[in-house]
Amino acid sequence: MPQKRIASARTRAVLLAKKFGVSKLHLKRKIEGKILYRNPNPISVAQINAQEAARRTFSLENVEWISIHENKHLGRGGFGVVSFGKVKFCGVANPQRVALKHYNTRSGRIIRKEHLDEVINAIRRSKVPCPKMATLEIMSSNNKKDLYLVMEFFGGLIPQAGKDKLVSKLMYGGEVPAKLVPSFHHDEKLFKKIVTYTAQLAKQNLALSKVVESDTYKARIDEFSLLLPIEGEQKLILHDIENMRFFSTPKIAWSESIERLLLVLSASLSPSEYGIAHGIIKEVSQKYGFE
């Protein structure tokens, strides 16, 4: 007796679509992980080239749901935990991978949604490269607000995806290739890019956080990370934003940021290298009208 052939889900969808006289039938997919957020009235993204529109737009009003894998951690810090998740945009067929940074209120650090939203908007206006981001605040089971930062994936943050490498934090005198010492002459281009991005942020009254001291390194700049792709040039991106601060004028924001950069560099660079770095800062300062 011949075995009955079992049709694939796609084949069944095509047959059912023909039966009901429609061009295409969408079968519901099983949602991976735990549902963190569900939007009862999502607004569809642009219907023309919807997949590309979802990449350009990262607004919760376009989101159907967000799921989280609480056991798949991408990172951990004083703020809390970064977990793997997925987001489904209305009007886009396939869910997209995201990183979900959960701010731990028990850490003693008070991080407010309003501040993060202001920082995200300022970064967007500055045009400094960063992943798409949005804040999400939900009520937990104990009637307390949980704050999340939802970030699109980029390069080395995707678990087990190729060999792209993300060098998290710029620790001067620390690990290669983020360090500027002792090969500073190879990293002048990278340093100039850091200073340029800092100037663009300062134009939005936004400054880098205070220098973070660590047990292993004398000082580090938290906001920037270096992405080393398998192909193409290395990319400098901004993605740790919770400690960035606003000041009353661009010039004050610039001065505060440069003070922190120089504090890091002074602990690592030789006098001649420090002079080169100071020259780069002066050049960028003049270009953006901070002199």
N, C-alpha and C positions, 0 to 999 in steps of 0.2 A: 504494500500500500504506500503510495508516494506521500512524503511529508508535506504538510501544509506550510507554505512560505509565509513568514510573518513580515508584514510591510513595515518600513521604517516610519518614524514619526513624521518626517517630511513628506513621504509618499501618502500617508494617511491624510495629512493636511491638504494635499493637492486633490485627492479623491473626494474629500468632504467639501472642499470649495466648489468642485464641479457639481456635486450633488445639490448644494444649496444655491448654485448659480451666482457665485461671487468670484472675483478675480483672485483673491488671496484670503486664506484663513490663518489667523494668528493663534497658535496654541500657547496657553499660559506656561511659563517656565517656573521651575521650582526656585524659590529665592534662597540663596546660600546665606548661612549665618543667621543672626538675630536681627529682626527689624528694629531699627533704632528710631526711625522717623517715617511717617507716612503722611503725604499731603492729600487731603480730601478733594481739593479743587486745583489740580496742577494746570498751568498754562503751557500749551504746546510751544516748543521752540519753532523757529522758522521752518516751514515745510519745504522750502527750496534748499537742497543740500543740508538736510537736518543734522546729519552726523557732524558736519563741520561746524554748524551753528552751535551745537552743544559744546564743542571744544572751545569756541570763542566765549560762550556765555557760561557763567557758573553761578546761577541764581537759584535759590531754593523755591522760588515761585514756579520754576520749570521742572521741579523734581517730583516724581511720583512716590519714590521711596528711597531710603538709605538703609543698608544693612551693615552689620559689623561682625567680624570674626574676633571675639574677645580673646581667643586662645592663640591668635596669630599676631604676635607683636613685632613691629618693625623697629621699635626703639623705646627707650625709657630714659627719663631724666627727672630733675627736681620738680618739674611741672606736673608729671604724670606719665602716661603711656601713649605711644602711637600704635594703633592697630590697623590691620588690613580691613577694607570694606568695599562695598559696591554701591553705586548710585544709578538709578534708572530715571532718565530724562523723559518727559512726556513728548511723544513724537519721534523718539529715537528707539529703534528696535532692541539693541543690545545694551545691557547695563555696562557701566564703565568702572574700572578699579579706582579706588581712592584711598588715601591715608587719613585716618581719623585720630586727631590729637585730642585726648581727653585731659582736661585740666583738673588736677587733683586739689580740691579745696582743703584737704588735710595737710597739704605741704606747707601751709602758712602763708603762701603767696596769693594775694588777691588779684585776680585777672578778670577784668570786666568785659562783657560782650561789646559794650558801646565803644570802649577804647580800641578793641581789635578791629571793629568795623571801620572806625576812623583811620586806623593805620592801613588797612587793606585798600580803602579808597584813595588814600594819599599815595600809596605805592603804585596803584593803577595810573594815577595822573602823572607820576614821575617817569613811567615807562621803563623802570628798572626791571630786568628779567626776573620772573618769579612764577611759581606754579599758580594756577587758578585757585582761589581760596574763598570760603564762605564760613560764617560762624553759625552754629546750631546750638540753641539752648532748649533743653527739655526737662520736664519734671521727672525726678527719679522716684523709686518706690517709697522712699522715706520723706517724700514731699519737699525735697531740696532740688535746686536747679543745677543740672549738670551742663557744663559748657564744653563744646567740641569745636575744633577747627577742622573743617573738611577741606582736604587738599587733593588736587589731581596728582596722579603719579607722574614721575619723571625719572628716567634713567635708573640709577642705582637703588632707588627706593622700591622698585618692583621686585618682590621676592623671587629668587631663582630665575631671573630673566636675563639671559646672556651674561656678558662679563663687564658691562658698564660699571664703573666704580664711582661712588659718591664719597668724597673726602669731607666729612662733616666737621665743621668749624675750621677757622683759619688760626692755627696755633703756631705762632712764629717761634722758631727754634724747636719746633716739634716734628711731626711726621712729614715725609716726602709724599707728594710733591707740593703740599700746601705751604711748606715753609719758605721763607724768604732768605734764610741763612743756612748754610754759608754760600749758597749759589744765588745771591741777590741779583747779580747781573743777568741771570736767566729769567728772573721773575719781575723785571721792571715793568713789562707790558701788563702782567697780571695786577701788579700793585697800582698802576695808573688806572686800570679799569675799576678797582676797588674805590679809589679816590674819586673817580668820575661818578660812579653810582652814588657815592656818599654825597657828592655835590647836588645831584639830581634829587635825592631825598630831602636834602636841606632846603631846596627851593620850595618844598611842600611843608616847611617848618618841622621836619621829622629828622631826629638824630639817632645815632647808634646808641645802644645801651651802655651802661658802665662796663668797664673791663672786668671780665670774670677771671678770678684766680682759681687755679686748679692744683691738685696735689702733684701732678706730673709735669705741668707746664707753668711757666711764670705768669703768662697772661694769654688771653685769646679774644678774638672777635667772634661773637656768637652768631651774628645775623647771616653771614655769607657762607656758602659751601661751594666746593669745586666739583663739578661733574666731569668725569673722564669717560667719554663715550668710546665704544668699540671702534667706530669710524667717525672721522671729522675732528674738529678742534674742541679743546676743553672749554667748558662753559662755567661761568661764574653766576650763581643764582642766589637769590635772597629768599629764605623760607622760615627762619626762626624770628618771629616778629613780636612776640608777646612782651619783650622788655624794651622795645623802641619807645622813644619819648618825643612829645611835641614841645616846641618852644615858641615864644611870642613872635620871633622874626626868623627869616632864613639865615641871616648872618650869625645869630646866636646858636641856632641848630648846627650850622657848619663848624663853628668854633668848638662846641661841645664834642662833636664827632671827631674832629681832628685831634683834639686833646687826648682822646682815648686811643686813636691810632698811634700817635707819637709815644704814648706811654708804653704800648706794646712793643713798638720798634726800638725804643731806647734800651730795652732790656736785652735785645738780641743783635742789633747791628753794630758794626764797627763805625768809627767816626766818619770814614769816607763813604760808607754805604748809607749812613744816616743823612749825610749831606745830599746824596742822590735822591733819597726819599723826600727830603725836605724841599728839594728843587721841583719834584713832581707835584707836590702839594701846592707850592706857590704858583706853578703853571696853571693847574686846574682852578685854583682860587681866583686868579686873574680872569680866566676864561668865563667863569660864572659870576663875576662881579662881586666877589667877597672881599677883595682887597680894599 
